[in-house]
Amino acid sequence: MAASYATGAATADETAAEVTALTAALAAAQVDIATILQNNNVLSANLVINDAATLAYATALGDKVSIINGNVTITQGSLDSAAVSAVTSKIATVVGTVSVTAASALDFSALTAVSGNYEVAGFDVEDEALASAANVTLSYGGGYTQPNLTTAGAINLDTTSYTSTSTGTLEIDFSGLTSATSITNNGGTPNALTANVASNINLGAVPVASLTAPKALTVTLGKTDAAAVTISTASATAVIVGGTTALSGNLNITATGDVTLSALKTVGGTTIIATAGEVNAPALTTLTGAATITASAVNANALTTITGASNITASAVNADALKTLTGAATVSKASVLNLPALTTVSGGLTAANLITLNTPVLAATSTITTASATTYIMKSVDAIGRFASLATLESVTLSAQTADLDFGAAAVLATLNLVGTANTTDITIGNAPKLAAVSLSGKLGTTTVEGALASLTTGLTTSGTVQSLTISGTTKLTAASLGHTEDAANGAQLTVANNALLASLSTNIDRVTKFVVTGNPKLASIDASSMVSMPVNSTSSTTYTFDISGNSNAAATFATETGLKGAFTAAVPATATTAATDDIYKQNSILTVKPYLTTVMTAALATSATATGTVNLDYVILSGTTATATKSIATGNISAANKAKVAKIAAE
């Protein structure tokens, strides 16, 4: 061609070649156009199938029905299911509405999107791939299963016309829904659904306000109405509610199996949950209104507050973060209640079947009523009457007690662990025959352990500071090793009296104003070597009492006494060849008191020649190894004479 242009004329051969090439190009173009026409899968018209003629026309369209830019209306009647399905199985997208009245199963397995409304009536069709539609209306027996439907408008289900167990609405599955405006029955109240025979219901993110499904075995909601929700599923073995984080109104669920509220954080109205299974609410923090929950167990470890009256019937209650119970609280069935963060119970707590109450940071100011509880672990109570069942107490632990308490009526109390917070906190432990272990610590004021206490042998321990401690009248206590110290400003007082079997006593107190150890016939050892200082606020008017006496029986039984025994060496006058010697009182236990008595006398006499106080010391003396009589070391007021006697105490 280029050469012919150069010469200005084409040869015959060249012209023939050009014609041939053009002919070939036109033929190829015709083939491409035919292919395009043949492969066109878009129908820009409505598709109607309602008789043999319209079915034949639709069949002839071939793949052109893949995308329909129009509406689809199918009324099957007596048309062959396979023939109709041969057309419908090719439909993938409808830019319009779809209305199907089926008499048997039809194949819509390729259908994924409908821009308009989607309606199916009469018989279920195979449309599980449908992902989006506007409003959806379904009316047929069997199951409404649209697991891939993600977006829709209003969903209208006919679940009331199909109530037979064989033809009814057996399953409702919209599990893939992420967005829908509402769901209802037969055009009724939006978001209120009744499914009388469905065994499985999964509604995805439809905002359900009410669901009644008496035969449902499983119910899964991806979302609820933000105002309130009622779920009635008398036979459901599993109810799962997700998505919704807050309800401004009421929550009401009835089931027989586990109820899971996976995302719910707050309920503004009344909460009522009744089920035979567990209630699991891992995100729940606040129940603003009253709460009534019946379940085998309640697991809500993020729950901090129940504002209204609460009634929880469950064998186990797990609420590790619960801080506040504002209204009257009732816990039934549970034998153990562990609420480690609970700080406020303002309306009282009633727990009829409780054995152990573990509320270690609760300072109880309202009554705890339980007929069977035996173990309490608490921060404090403001009065002994807070234990409404004082007669059943077996173990009490109070970690920061401020108010005075008297456990005199605790007939079966076996263990008491008490930490006081002030030297004005007075504790009285009466004749509790089962009490075997007593631990007193922190800061305590006047503390009394008295009575037979038939089970208390060596289980008495003290630490911290105790301003005044009395141990008296015990029948089984054999040893008292007291680890507490004193209030530095006010000093300490200790009375140990009339304890039938007490054999040893040791103390850690100092700055003593009163030290009385009397009437303990088996007492063989005292260690009071910690007493070396005067009280900080000691004055000339301070009264001191020291009395270690009477720790033996009558003279007739001296030989068999196991009480304090020592030796006495009488004074010897001077002779021409020997110097005089003073009386010597020998007893190792009494010797441990000597430094303090000397300090007390010296300080007291330095401030007043008539210092107030008494010193009374005696013990059983030995003649060889035989106990013969009681020897008094010093009896009377603090004086120089008694100080001289005390100075003569020596080791055995």
C-alpha positions as CSV (number, residue, x, y, z in Angstrom):
1,M,0.0,0.0,0.0
2,A,2.8,2.4,0.8
3,A,4.5,1.8,-2.6
4,S,1.2,2.5,-4.5
5,Y,0.8,5.8,-2.6
6,A,4.3,6.7,-3.7
7,T,3.6,6.1,-7.3
8,G,0.1,7.6,-7.1
9,A,-1.7,4.4,-8.3
10,A,-2.5,0.9,-7.0
11,T,-1.9,-2.3,-8.8
12,A,-4.7,-4.8,-9.4
13,D,-3.1,-7.2,-6.9
14,E,-2.9,-4.7,-4.2
15,T,-6.5,-3.7,-4.6
16,A,-7.6,-7.3,-4.4
17,A,-5.7,-7.8,-1.2
18,E,-7.3,-4.8,0.4
19,V,-10.8,-6.1,-0.5
20,T,-10.0,-9.4,1.0
21,A,-8.7,-7.9,4.2
22,L,-11.8,-5.7,4.6
23,T,-14.1,-8.6,4.0
24,A,-12.3,-10.6,6.7
25,A,-12.5,-7.7,9.1
26,L,-16.3,-7.3,8.5
27,A,-16.8,-11.0,9.0
28,A,-14.9,-10.9,12.3
29,A,-17.0,-7.9,13.5
30,Q,-20.2,-9.7,12.7
31,V,-19.1,-12.7,14.8
32,D,-18.2,-10.4,17.8
33,I,-21.5,-8.6,17.6
34,A,-23.4,-11.9,17.5
35,T,-21.4,-13.0,20.6
36,I,-22.2,-9.8,22.4
37,L,-25.9,-10.2,21.6
38,Q,-25.9,-13.9,22.5
39,N,-24.1,-13.2,25.9
40,N,-26.3,-10.3,26.9
41,N,-27.7,-11.2,30.4
42,V,-29.6,-8.1,31.1
43,L,-33.4,-7.9,30.8
44,S,-34.7,-4.3,30.8
45,A,-38.3,-5.3,31.3
46,N,-40.6,-6.8,33.8
47,L,-40.6,-10.6,34.1
48,V,-43.9,-12.3,34.7
49,I,-44.5,-16.1,34.9
50,N,-48.1,-17.1,35.6
51,D,-49.0,-19.6,32.9
52,A,-47.5,-21.8,30.2
53,A,-47.1,-19.0,27.6
54,T,-45.3,-16.7,30.0
55,L,-43.2,-19.6,31.2
56,A,-42.2,-20.4,27.6
57,Y,-41.3,-16.8,26.9
58,A,-39.2,-16.6,30.1
59,T,-37.5,-19.8,29.1
60,A,-36.6,-18.5,25.7
61,L,-34.9,-15.5,27.3
62,G,-32.1,-17.8,28.4
63,D,-29.4,-16.1,30.4
64,K,-30.9,-12.7,29.8
65,V,-32.8,-13.0,33.1
66,S,-29.5,-12.9,35.2
67,I,-30.0,-9.2,35.7
68,I,-33.5,-7.9,35.5
69,N,-34.0,-4.1,35.3
70,G,-37.6,-4.4,36.3
71,N,-40.0,-6.3,38.5
72,V,-40.4,-10.0,38.8
73,T,-43.8,-11.6,39.4
74,I,-44.2,-15.3,39.6
75,T,-47.4,-17.1,40.3
76,Q,-46.7,-20.8,40.0
77,G,-50.1,-22.4,40.2
78,S,-49.9,-25.8,38.4
79,L,-46.8,-25.0,36.5
80,D,-44.0,-27.5,36.7
81,S,-41.6,-26.8,39.5
82,A,-38.5,-27.9,37.5
83,A,-39.5,-25.8,34.5
84,V,-40.0,-22.7,36.5
85,S,-36.8,-23.3,38.5
86,A,-34.9,-23.5,35.2
87,V,-35.7,-19.8,34.8
88,T,-35.6,-18.6,38.4
89,S,-32.2,-20.3,39.1
90,K,-30.6,-17.9,36.7
91,I,-31.9,-14.7,38.3
92,A,-29.0,-13.1,40.3
93,T,-30.0,-9.4,40.6
94,V,-33.4,-7.6,40.3
95,V,-33.5,-3.8,40.0
96,G,-37.1,-3.7,41.1
97,T,-39.4,-5.9,43.2
98,V,-39.8,-9.6,43.5
99,S,-43.2,-11.2,44.2
100,V,-43.4,-15.0,44.3
101,T,-46.4,-17.2,45.0
102,A,-45.1,-20.7,45.0
103,A,-46.9,-24.0,45.1
104,S,-43.8,-26.1,45.5
105,A,-40.0,-25.6,46.0
106,L,-38.5,-23.2,43.5
107,D,-34.9,-22.5,42.8
108,F,-33.7,-18.9,43.5
109,S,-30.2,-20.1,44.5
110,A,-28.4,-17.4,42.4
111,L,-30.4,-14.5,43.7
112,T,-28.3,-12.1,45.8
113,A,-29.8,-8.7,45.5
114,V,-33.2,-7.1,45.1
115,S,-33.4,-3.3,45.2
116,G,-37.2,-3.3,45.8
117,N,-39.5,-5.3,48.0
118,Y,-39.1,-9.1,48.2
119,E,-42.2,-11.2,48.8
120,V,-42.6,-15.0,48.9
121,A,-45.9,-16.8,49.8
122,G,-47.3,-20.2,49.7
123,F,-44.2,-22.4,49.7
124,D,-40.6,-21.9,50.7
125,V,-38.1,-21.2,47.9
126,E,-34.4,-21.8,47.7
127,D,-33.2,-18.2,48.3
128,E,-30.5,-18.6,51.0
129,A,-28.0,-16.5,49.0
130,L,-30.1,-13.4,49.1
131,A,-27.9,-10.6,50.7
132,S,-30.0,-7.5,50.3
133,A,-33.5,-6.3,49.8
134,A,-35.9,-3.6,50.7
135,N,-38.9,-4.7,52.7
136,V,-39.2,-8.5,53.0
137,T,-42.5,-10.4,53.4
138,L,-42.6,-14.1,53.9
139,S,-45.7,-16.3,54.2
140,Y,-45.4,-20.1,54.1
141,G,-44.9,-23.1,56.3
142,G,-41.6,-24.6,57.3
143,G,-38.7,-22.2,58.0
144,Y,-37.8,-18.7,57.2
145,T,-34.1,-19.1,56.5
146,Q,-32.2,-16.1,55.1
147,P,-28.7,-16.6,56.7
148,N,-26.9,-14.4,54.1
149,L,-29.4,-11.5,54.2
150,T,-27.3,-8.6,55.5
151,T,-29.5,-5.5,54.9
152,A,-33.2,-5.1,54.7
153,G,-36.0,-2.7,55.5
154,A,-39.1,-3.9,57.3
155,I,-39.4,-7.7,57.7
156,N,-42.9,-9.1,57.8
157,L,-43.4,-12.7,58.7
158,D,-46.6,-14.7,58.6
159,T,-46.0,-16.9,61.7
160,T,-49.6,-17.0,63.0
161,S,-51.2,-18.7,60.0
162,Y,-48.8,-21.6,60.3
163,T,-49.2,-23.3,63.7
164,S,-49.0,-27.0,62.9
165,T,-45.9,-28.7,64.1
166,S,-45.5,-30.2,60.6
167,T,-46.2,-27.2,58.4
168,G,-45.6,-24.3,60.8
169,T,-42.8,-21.8,61.0
170,L,-40.2,-24.3,62.4
171,E,-37.1,-22.0,62.0
172,I,-36.4,-18.3,61.6
173,D,-32.9,-17.6,60.5
174,F,-31.8,-14.0,59.8
175,S,-28.4,-14.5,61.4
176,G,-26.5,-12.4,58.9
177,L,-28.5,-9.3,59.3
178,T,-26.4,-6.2,60.1
179,S,-29.2,-3.7,59.4
180,A,-33.0,-3.9,59.4
181,T,-35.6,-1.3,60.3
182,S,-38.1,-3.7,61.9
183,I,-39.6,-7.2,62.2
184,T,-43.2,-8.1,62.8
185,N,-46.0,-10.6,62.4
186,N,-48.6,-10.0,59.6
187,G,-48.1,-6.3,59.6
188,G,-48.6,-5.9,63.3
189,T,-46.6,-3.9,65.9
190,P,-43.1,-3.4,64.6
191,N,-40.3,-5.4,66.4
192,A,-42.9,-7.5,68.2
193,L,-42.7,-11.1,66.9
194,T,-44.6,-14.2,67.8
195,A,-43.4,-17.6,66.6
196,N,-45.6,-20.3,68.1
197,V,-43.8,-23.4,66.8
198,A,-40.3,-22.3,65.8
199,S,-37.6,-24.4,67.4
200,N,-34.7,-22.1,66.3
201,I,-34.8,-18.3,66.1
202,N,-31.8,-16.2,65.0
203,L,-32.7,-12.6,64.2
204,G,-29.3,-11.0,63.7
205,A,-29.4,-7.2,64.1
206,V,-33.1,-6.7,64.0
207,P,-34.1,-4.3,66.9
208,V,-36.4,-6.7,68.7
209,A,-38.7,-5.3,71.4
210,S,-40.8,-8.4,72.0
211,L,-40.4,-12.1,71.1
212,T,-42.8,-14.8,72.1
213,A,-41.6,-18.3,71.1
214,P,-43.0,-20.9,73.4
215,K,-41.4,-23.9,71.6
216,A,-38.0,-22.4,70.7
217,L,-35.0,-24.3,71.8
218,T,-32.5,-21.6,70.8
219,V,-32.9,-17.9,70.5
220,T,-30.2,-15.6,69.2
221,L,-30.7,-11.8,68.9
222,G,-27.9,-9.6,67.5
223,K,-29.7,-6.5,68.7
224,T,-32.7,-5.4,70.8
225,D,-34.9,-2.3,70.9
226,A,-33.0,0.4,72.8
227,A,-36.0,1.1,75.0
228,A,-37.0,-2.3,76.3
229,V,-37.2,-6.0,75.4
230,T,-39.4,-8.9,76.5
231,I,-38.3,-12.4,75.4
232,S,-40.7,-15.2,76.3
233,T,-39.3,-18.7,75.4
234,A,-40.6,-21.1,77.9
235,S,-38.6,-24.1,76.5
236,A,-35.5,-22.4,75.2
237,T,-32.2,-24.1,76.2
238,A,-30.2,-21.1,75.1
239,V,-31.0,-17.4,74.7
240,I,-28.2,-15.2,73.4
241,V,-28.6,-11.4,73.1
242,G,-25.7,-9.4,71.6
243,G,-25.1,-6.0,70.1
244,T,-27.3,-3.9,72.4
245,T,-25.3,-2.2,75.1
246,A,-28.0,-0.1,76.9
247,L,-31.7,-0.5,77.6
248,S,-33.5,2.6,78.8
249,G,-36.4,0.6,79.9
250,N,-37.2,-2.9,81.1
251,L,-35.6,-6.3,80.4
252,N,-37.8,-9.3,80.7
253,I,-36.6,-12.8,79.7
254,T,-38.2,-16.2,80.3
255,A,-36.3,-19.4,79.3
256,T,-35.3,-22.8,80.6
257,G,-31.6,-22.8,79.6
258,D,-28.7,-20.5,79.6
259,V,-29.3,-16.8,79.0
260,T,-26.3,-14.8,77.6
261,L,-26.3,-11.0,77.4
262,S,-23.0,-10.6,75.7
263,A,-22.8,-6.8,75.2
264,L,-25.5,-5.4,77.5
265,K,-24.0,-2.9,80.0
266,T,-27.0,-1.0,81.5
267,V,-30.7,-1.5,82.1
268,G,-32.6,1.6,83.0
269,G,-35.9,0.0,84.1
270,T,-36.9,-3.2,85.8
271,T,-34.9,-6.4,85.2
272,I,-36.7,-9.8,85.3
273,I,-35.0,-12.9,84.1
274,A,-36.4,-16.4,84.9
275,T,-34.6,-19.5,83.7
276,A,-33.4,-22.9,84.9
277,G,-30.0,-22.3,83.3
278,E,-27.3,-19.8,83.9
279,V,-27.4,-16.1,83.3
280,N,-24.2,-14.8,81.8
281,A,-23.8,-11.1,81.5
282,P,-20.0,-10.4,81.2
283,A,-20.4,-6.7,80.2
284,L,-23.3,-5.7,82.5
285,T,-22.4,-2.9,84.9
286,T,-25.6,-1.3,86.1
287,L,-29.2,-2.3,86.9
288,T,-30.9,1.0,87.6
289,G,-34.3,-0.4,88.6
290,A,-35.4,-3.4,90.6
291,A,-34.0,-6.7,89.6
292,T,-35.5,-10.2,89.9
293,I,-33.4,-13.0,88.6
294,T,-34.0,-16.7,88.9
295,A,-31.4,-19.0,87.5
296,S,-29.0,-21.9,88.4
297,A,-26.2,-19.4,88.5
298,V,-25.7,-15.7,87.8
299,N,-22.4,-14.7,86.3
300,A,-22.0,-10.9,86.1
301,N,-18.4,-10.1,87.1
302,A,-18.5,-6.5,85.7
303,L,-21.8,-5.6,87.5
304,T,-21.2,-2.7,90.0
305,T,-24.6,-1.4,91.0
306,I,-28.2,-2.5,91.5
307,T,-30.2,0.6,92.4
308,G,-33.6,-0.9,93.1
309,A,-34.7,-3.8,95.3
310,S,-33.1,-7.0,94.1
311,N,-34.2,-10.6,94.4
312,I,-31.7,-13.2,93.1
313,T,-32.6,-16.9,93.3
314,A,-29.5,-18.9,92.2
315,S,-27.2,-21.5,93.7
316,A,-24.2,-19.4,92.6
317,V,-23.8,-15.7,92.3
318,N,-20.6,-14.5,90.7
319,A,-20.4,-10.7,90.8
320,D,-16.8,-9.8,91.7
321,A,-17.2,-6.1,90.9
322,L,-20.6,-5.5,92.7
323,K,-20.2,-2.5,95.0
324,T,-23.7,-1.2,95.7
325,L,-27.1,-2.8,96.6
326,T,-29.3,0.3,97.2
327,G,-32.6,-1.4,97.8
328,A,-33.6,-4.4,99.9
329,A,-31.5,-7.3,98.6
330,T,-32.6,-11.0,98.8
331,V,-30.4,-13.9,97.7
332,S,-32.1,-17.3,97.8
333,K,-30.7,-20.8,97.3
334,A,-27.0,-19.7,97.3
335,S,-25.1,-21.3,100.2
336,V,-21.9,-19.3,99.5
337,L,-22.0,-15.6,98.5
338,N,-18.6,-14.1,97.5
339,L,-18.9,-10.4,96.8
340,P,-15.3,-9.1,97.2
341,A,-16.1,-5.5,96.2
342,L,-19.4,-4.9,98.0
343,T,-19.3,-1.7,100.0
344,T,-23.0,-0.7,100.4
345,V,-26.1,-2.6,101.4
346,S,-28.5,0.1,102.4
347,G,-31.8,-1.8,102.4
348,G,-30.7,-5.0,104.2
349,L,-29.6,-8.4,102.9
350,T,-31.7,-11.5,103.3
351,A,-30.2,-14.9,102.4
352,A,-32.3,-17.8,103.6
353,N,-30.0,-20.6,102.6
354,L,-26.7,-18.9,103.1
355,I,-23.8,-20.7,104.8
356,T,-20.9,-18.4,104.0
357,L,-21.0,-14.6,103.4
358,N,-17.8,-13.3,102.0
359,T,-18.0,-9.5,101.7
360,P,-14.6,-8.4,103.0
361,V,-15.0,-4.7,102.3
362,L,-18.6,-4.3,103.5
363,A,-19.1,-2.1,106.5
364,A,-22.7,-3.2,107.3
365,T,-25.1,-0.6,108.5
366,S,-28.3,-2.6,107.8
367,T,-29.4,-6.0,108.9
368,I,-28.1,-9.2,107.4
369,T,-30.9,-11.7,107.8
370,T,-30.1,-15.4,107.4
371,A,-31.4,-18.3,109.4
372,S,-28.6,-20.7,108.4
373,A,-25.4,-18.7,107.8
374,T,-22.4,-19.8,109.8
375,T,-19.5,-17.9,108.3
376,Y,-19.2,-14.2,107.9
377,I,-16.2,-12.4,106.3
378,M,-16.8,-8.6,106.4
379,K,-15.1,-5.3,107.0
380,S,-17.3,-4.3,110.0
381,V,-20.8,-4.1,111.4
382,D,-22.2,-1.1,113.2
383,A,-23.9,-3.2,115.8
384,I,-24.0,-6.9,116.9
385,G,-27.7,-6.9,115.8
386,R,-26.6,-6.8,112.2
387,F,-26.1,-10.5,112.6
388,A,-29.8,-11.3,112.7
389,S,-29.0,-15.0,113.3
390,L,-26.4,-14.5,116.0
391,A,-27.3,-17.9,117.5
392,T,-26.0,-19.7,114.3
393,L,-22.6,-17.9,114.0
394,E,-19.7,-20.3,113.7
395,S,-17.0,-18.2,112.2
396,V,-16.7,-14.4,112.0
397,T,-13.9,-12.3,110.4
398,L,-14.1,-8.5,110.7
399,S,-11.2,-6.7,109.1
400,A,-11.8,-3.1,110.3
401,Q,-14.2,-3.1,113.2
402,T,-15.1,0.3,114.8
403,A,-18.3,-0.3,116.8
404,D,-18.4,-2.1,120.1
405,L,-19.5,-5.8,119.9
406,D,-20.6,-8.3,122.5
407,F,-20.6,-12.0,121.3
408,G,-22.1,-13.3,124.5
409,A,-25.0,-14.8,122.8
410,A,-23.0,-16.6,120.1
411,A,-23.6,-20.1,121.4
412,V,-21.9,-22.0,118.5
413,L,-19.2,-19.5,117.6
414,A,-16.0,-21.5,116.9
415,T,-13.7,-18.9,115.2
416,L,-13.4,-15.2,115.7
417,N,-10.9,-13.1,113.7
418,L,-11.3,-9.4,114.5
419,V,-9.2,-6.4,113.6
420,G,-10.2,-3.2,115.5
421,T,-9.6,0.4,114.2
422,A,-9.7,2.5,117.4
423,N,-8.7,2.3,121.1
424,T,-12.4,3.0,121.8
425,T,-13.6,-0.2,120.1
426,D,-14.7,-2.5,123.0
427,I,-15.1,-6.2,122.4
428,T,-16.7,-8.8,124.7
429,I,-16.4,-12.5,124.1
430,G,-18.7,-14.4,126.5
431,N,-19.2,-18.0,127.3
432,A,-19.2,-19.5,123.8
433,P,-18.8,-23.2,124.4
434,K,-17.6,-24.0,120.8
435,L,-15.1,-21.1,120.5
436,A,-11.7,-22.7,119.8
437,A,-9.8,-19.9,118.0
438,V,-9.7,-16.2,118.8
439,S,-7.5,-13.7,117.0
440,L,-7.6,-10.0,118.1
441,S,-5.6,-7.4,116.3
442,G,-5.5,-3.8,115.1
443,K,-6.6,-1.2,117.6
444,L,-8.9,-2.2,120.4
445,G,-10.2,-0.6,123.6
446,T,-11.6,-2.6,126.5
447,T,-11.6,-6.3,125.5
448,T,-13.0,-9.1,127.6
449,V,-12.6,-12.8,127.1
450,E,-14.6,-14.5,129.9
451,G,-16.6,-17.5,130.8
452,A,-16.0,-21.2,130.7
453,L,-15.2,-21.2,126.9
454,A,-15.0,-25.0,127.0
455,S,-13.3,-25.3,123.6
456,L,-10.6,-22.6,124.0
457,T,-7.3,-24.3,124.9
458,T,-4.4,-22.5,123.2
459,G,-6.2,-20.7,120.4
460,L,-6.1,-17.2,121.9
461,T,-3.8,-14.8,120.0
462,T,-3.5,-11.0,120.1
463,S,-1.5,-8.4,118.2
464,G,-1.7,-4.7,117.4
465,T,-2.7,-2.6,120.4
466,V,-5.2,-3.4,123.1
467,Q,-5.8,-0.8,125.8
468,S,-7.4,-3.1,128.3
469,L,-7.6,-6.9,128.1
470,T,-9.3,-9.2,130.6
471,I,-9.1,-13.0,130.4
472,S,-11.2,-14.6,133.2
473,G,-13.1,-17.7,134.2
474,T,-11.9,-20.0,131.4
475,T,-11.9,-23.7,132.1
476,K,-9.8,-25.1,129.3
477,L,-7.3,-22.4,128.4
478,T,-3.8,-23.7,129.1
479,A,-1.6,-21.0,127.6
480,A,-1.9,-17.4,126.7
481,S,0.9,-15.9,124.5
482,L,-0.2,-12.3,124.1
483,G,1.4,-10.4,121.2
484,H,-0.3,-7.1,121.4
485,T,1.3,-3.9,122.6
486,E,-0.2,-0.9,124.3
487,D,-1.6,2.5,123.4
488,A,1.6,4.6,124.0
489,A,-0.2,7.6,125.4
490,N,-2.6,5.9,127.8
491,G,-0.7,2.7,128.7
492,A,-2.1,-0.8,129.0
493,Q,-4.1,-2.8,131.4
494,L,-4.1,-6.6,131.7
495,T,-6.2,-8.8,134.0
496,V,-5.8,-12.6,133.9
497,A,-8.0,-14.2,136.6
498,N,-9.5,-17.4,137.7
499,N,-8.5,-19.5,134.7
500,A,-8.6,-23.1,135.9
501,L,-6.0,-24.7,133.6
502,L,-3.9,-21.7,132.6
503,A,-0.2,-22.8,132.9
504,S,1.7,-20.1,131.1
505,L,1.3,-16.5,130.3
506,S,3.5,-14.2,128.3
507,T,2.9,-10.6,127.2
508,N,4.3,-8.0,124.9
509,I,2.9,-5.0,126.6
510,D,4.8,-2.0,128.1
511,R,3.7,1.2,129.9
512,V,1.4,-0.8,132.2
513,T,-0.9,0.8,134.7
514,K,-2.7,-2.3,135.7
515,F,-1.3,-5.9,135.8
516,V,-3.4,-8.4,137.6
517,V,-2.8,-12.1,137.5
518,T,-4.8,-13.8,140.2
519,G,-6.6,-17.1,141.0
520,N,-4.9,-19.2,138.3
521,P,-4.0,-22.4,140.3
522,K,-2.0,-24.1,137.5
523,L,0.0,-21.0,136.5
524,A,3.7,-22.0,136.5
525,S,5.2,-19.4,134.2
526,I,4.9,-15.7,133.6
527,D,7.0,-13.7,131.1
528,A,6.4,-10.0,131.6
529,S,9.9,-8.9,130.6
530,S,8.5,-6.5,128.0
531,M,7.3,-4.1,130.7
532,V,10.1,-1.6,131.1
533,S,8.6,1.9,130.5
534,M,6.2,4.3,132.1
535,P,3.1,5.5,130.3
536,V,3.6,8.7,128.4
537,N,0.9,10.5,130.2
538,S,1.8,9.3,133.7
539,T,1.4,11.8,136.5
540,S,1.4,11.8,140.3
541,S,-2.3,11.0,140.2
542,T,-2.0,8.0,138.0
543,T,-3.1,4.8,139.7
544,Y,-1.0,1.7,139.4
545,T,-2.1,-1.8,140.3
546,F,0.2,-4.8,140.3
547,D,-1.3,-8.0,141.7
548,I,0.3,-11.4,141.1
549,S,-1.3,-13.4,143.9
550,G,-3.6,-16.3,144.8
551,N,-2.3,-18.5,141.9
552,S,-2.5,-21.5,144.2
553,N,-5.0,-23.4,146.2
554,A,-5.3,-23.9,149.9
555,A,-2.2,-24.7,152.0
556,A,-3.4,-28.3,152.3
557,T,-2.8,-28.9,148.6
558,F,0.5,-27.0,148.3
559,A,2.4,-30.3,147.7
560,T,0.4,-31.0,144.5
561,E,0.2,-27.5,143.2
562,T,1.6,-26.7,139.7
563,G,1.3,-23.0,140.2
564,L,4.1,-20.4,140.8
565,K,6.7,-22.0,143.0
566,G,9.9,-20.5,144.2
567,A,12.4,-20.4,147.1
568,F,12.8,-18.0,150.0
569,T,15.9,-17.3,152.0
570,A,15.3,-15.5,155.2
571,A,17.5,-12.6,156.4
572,V,20.4,-13.6,158.7
573,P,21.6,-11.1,161.4
574,A,25.2,-10.2,161.6
575,T,27.6,-12.1,163.9
576,A,31.0,-11.4,165.2
577,T,32.4,-13.1,162.1
578,T,29.7,-12.7,159.4
579,A,27.9,-9.8,157.9
580,A,24.1,-9.6,157.9
581,T,22.1,-10.8,154.8
582,D,18.7,-9.7,153.6
583,D,15.7,-11.8,152.8
584,I,15.9,-13.2,149.2
585,Y,12.8,-14.0,147.2
586,K,13.6,-16.4,144.4
587,Q,11.1,-17.0,141.5
588,N,12.0,-16.6,137.8
589,S,8.5,-15.5,136.7
590,I,8.3,-12.9,139.4
591,L,11.7,-11.7,138.4
592,T,10.4,-10.7,135.0
593,V,8.2,-8.1,136.7
594,K,11.0,-6.6,138.8
595,P,12.4,-4.1,136.3
596,Y,9.0,-2.5,135.7
597,L,8.0,-2.4,139.3
598,T,11.3,-0.8,140.1
599,T,10.7,1.8,137.4
600,V,7.1,2.4,138.5
601,M,8.1,2.9,142.1
602,T,11.0,5.1,141.3
603,A,9.0,7.4,139.0
604,A,5.9,7.4,141.2
605,L,7.9,8.3,144.4
606,A,9.8,11.0,142.4
607,T,6.5,12.8,141.7
608,S,4.7,12.2,145.0
609,A,5.7,10.8,148.3
610,T,2.2,9.3,148.5
611,A,1.9,7.9,145.0
612,T,-1.4,6.0,144.4
613,G,-1.1,2.3,143.8
614,T,-0.7,-1.1,145.2
615,V,1.8,-3.9,144.8
616,N,0.8,-7.4,145.8
617,L,3.1,-10.3,144.9
618,D,3.1,-13.8,146.3
619,Y,3.9,-17.3,145.3
620,V,4.2,-20.8,146.8
621,I,7.5,-21.3,148.6
622,L,9.5,-24.5,148.6
623,S,11.3,-26.2,151.4
624,G,13.6,-28.3,149.3
625,T,11.2,-29.6,146.7
626,T,8.1,-29.5,148.9
627,A,5.6,-26.7,148.7
628,T,4.9,-25.5,152.2
629,A,3.2,-22.1,152.2
630,T,2.6,-18.8,150.4
631,K,5.2,-16.1,150.7
632,S,4.3,-12.5,150.1
633,I,7.0,-10.3,148.6
634,A,5.3,-6.9,148.8
635,T,1.8,-6.1,149.9
636,G,0.6,-2.5,150.2
637,N,1.0,0.9,148.7
638,I,3.9,1.9,146.5
639,S,6.5,2.9,149.0
640,A,10.2,2.9,149.6
641,A,9.8,-0.1,151.8
642,N,8.0,-2.1,149.2
643,K,10.5,-1.0,146.6
644,A,13.2,-2.4,148.8
645,K,11.3,-5.7,148.9
646,V,11.0,-5.8,145.2
647,A,14.6,-5.2,144.8
648,K,15.3,-8.4,146.7
649,I,13.6,-10.6,144.0
650,A,16.3,-12.9,142.5
651,A,16.5,-15.9,140.2
652,E,15.8,-19.3,141.6
